Amino acid sequence: MRNPDLYIDITANRGRGVFCIKNLPANTVIEVAPVIVMTDADRRHLDETLLHDYIFEWTPDTEKKCCMALGYVPMYNHSYASNCEYFMDYDTDTIMIKTVRDIKADEEVTINYNGDWNDSRPVWFDVSE
């Protein structure tokens, strides 16, 4: 399920991103997308490819796994103060995207790659080595 008011467009400085045609109110589920769950061995292979930037940690138990979300989910850009949050459903192998505040028409829809919408810990591409 994906809200029909979402669309993908070019951002000012981050490639493609997800935007909304109409205003979206806070606490609105805008997408529920299936995921493809993979093993830790698969993850090591994916880390050598461009897909590394699009996979999620998937750890419903002690076994390390990852997943590739379908739908628009891989296209949501990161923000430390995102306007949406994502939730993983390990029973149905889906990811849900929900707004955490009102989003204006044509505003970019973002998630925080740390999982919590206002988590300020640096993500992998902001960590200096």
C-alpha positions as CSV (number, residue, x, y, z in Angstrom):
1,M,0.0,0.0,0.0
2,R,1.3,3.4,-1.0
3,N,-0.4,6.7,-0.6
4,P,-1.2,7.8,-4.2
5,D,-0.2,11.4,-3.4
6,L,3.5,10.4,-3.2
7,Y,5.9,10.9,-6.1
8,I,9.6,10.6,-6.9
9,D,11.5,13.6,-8.1
10,I,15.0,15.0,-8.2
11,T,16.1,16.8,-5.1
12,A,18.3,19.9,-4.9
13,N,21.4,18.0,-3.8
14,R,20.7,14.3,-3.0
15,G,19.6,12.7,-6.2
16,R,16.1,11.3,-6.2
17,G,13.7,11.6,-3.3
18,V,10.1,11.1,-2.3
19,F,7.7,14.1,-2.3
20,C,3.9,14.6,-1.7
21,I,1.4,16.2,-4.0
22,K,-0.9,17.2,-1.2
23,N,-0.5,18.1,2.4
24,L,-0.2,15.1,4.6
25,P,-1.3,15.2,8.2
26,A,0.7,14.0,11.2
27,N,0.3,10.3,12.2
28,T,-0.7,9.2,8.6
29,V,0.5,5.8,7.3
30,I,1.8,6.7,3.9
31,E,3.3,3.3,2.8
32,V,3.4,-0.3,3.8
33,A,6.0,-2.1,1.7
34,P,7.1,-5.7,1.5
35,V,10.7,-6.6,2.2
36,I,13.0,-9.3,1.0
37,V,14.9,-10.7,4.0
38,M,18.5,-11.9,3.5
39,T,21.1,-13.6,5.6
40,D,24.3,-12.0,7.0
41,A,26.3,-13.8,4.3
42,D,24.1,-12.1,1.7
43,R,24.7,-8.8,3.5
44,R,28.5,-9.2,3.1
45,H,28.0,-9.5,-0.7
46,L,25.6,-6.6,-0.8
47,D,28.1,-4.4,1.1
48,E,30.3,-4.6,-2.0
49,T,27.6,-3.2,-4.2
50,L,25.6,0.0,-4.6
51,L,22.7,-1.8,-2.8
52,H,24.6,-1.3,0.4
53,D,23.1,2.2,0.7
54,Y,19.5,0.9,0.3
55,I,19.3,-2.1,2.7
56,F,18.0,-2.1,6.3
57,E,19.1,-4.1,9.3
58,W,16.6,-6.8,10.0
59,T,17.0,-8.4,13.4
60,P,13.8,-9.9,14.8
61,D,15.9,-12.3,16.8
62,T,19.6,-12.9,17.6
63,E,20.5,-13.8,14.0
64,K,21.9,-10.9,12.0
65,K,19.9,-10.3,8.8
66,C,19.2,-7.5,6.4
67,C,16.4,-6.7,4.1
68,M,15.7,-4.8,0.9
69,A,12.4,-2.9,1.0
70,L,10.3,-2.6,-2.1
71,G,8.0,0.2,-3.1
72,Y,9.2,3.8,-2.5
73,V,11.0,2.9,0.7
74,P,14.5,2.8,-0.7
75,M,14.0,6.3,-2.2
76,Y,13.3,8.1,1.1
77,N,16.3,10.3,1.9
78,H,17.7,10.7,5.4
79,S,17.1,13.6,7.8
80,Y,18.2,13.8,11.4
81,A,14.8,15.6,12.0
82,S,12.8,13.6,9.6
83,N,9.1,14.1,8.9
84,C,8.4,10.4,8.9
85,E,9.3,7.3,10.9
86,Y,9.6,3.7,9.8
87,F,8.4,0.6,11.6
88,M,9.4,-3.0,10.8
89,D,6.8,-5.8,11.1
90,Y,8.8,-9.0,11.5
91,D,5.6,-11.1,11.3
92,T,4.5,-9.9,7.9
93,D,8.0,-8.9,6.5
94,T,6.9,-5.4,5.8
95,I,8.1,-1.8,6.6
96,M,5.5,0.9,7.4
97,I,6.2,4.6,6.9
98,K,4.2,7.0,9.0
99,T,4.3,10.8,9.2
100,V,5.4,12.3,12.6
101,R,4.3,15.8,11.7
102,D,2.3,17.6,9.1
103,I,4.0,17.6,5.7
104,K,3.2,20.3,3.1
105,A,2.5,19.7,-0.5
106,D,5.8,19.4,-2.6
107,E,7.9,19.0,0.6
108,E,10.4,16.1,0.5
109,V,9.3,13.1,2.6
110,T,12.2,11.9,4.8
111,I,13.1,9.2,7.3
112,N,15.9,9.0,9.8
113,Y,18.1,6.1,8.9
114,N,18.8,5.5,12.6
115,G,15.2,4.3,13.0
116,D,13.9,7.0,15.4
117,W,12.7,10.1,13.6
118,N,14.8,12.5,15.8
119,D,17.9,10.4,16.5
120,S,21.0,12.6,16.0
121,R,23.6,9.8,16.0
122,P,25.7,10.1,12.9
123,V,24.7,7.6,10.1
124,W,27.4,5.7,8.1
125,F,27.8,8.4,5.4
126,D,28.3,11.2,8.1
127,V,30.9,9.3,10.2
128,S,34.4,10.5,9.5
129,E,37.0,7.8,9.3
